[in-house]
Amino acid sequence: MTQDGASSRSDRPADIAGDAAPTDLARVEVTVHGHVQGVGYRAFARSRALALGLRGWARNEPDGTVTVLAEGERAALDAFIEALRQGPPAAQVQGLEVRWGAARGLSAGFGIR
């Protein structure tokens, strides 16, 4: 309380009071199983990631899977994972292994390795 009896605590929401709410950033690593090499899967992943404002990369693995690493807003990552489940028209996605973690600050852009 202040001397005039008013509360020193602000009843305004944090964003109005000037205290920025923390962003909901995360990292996801996805291993995509199925017929996902030679069908434009990495380019598909790149296109979707850039449209969603994500950072990261996609690469083919020797065992025939594709690994995708992405960082960004949690809601965008959720939408990205759903897109990865579908893949491009020529792909036959059989399953995803999804591993979540804390964002580490990947550089801007989305690469194909």
Helices and strands as residue ranges (DSSP letters): E 25-35, H 41-51, E 55-60, E 66-73, H 74-86, E 92-101, E 110-112
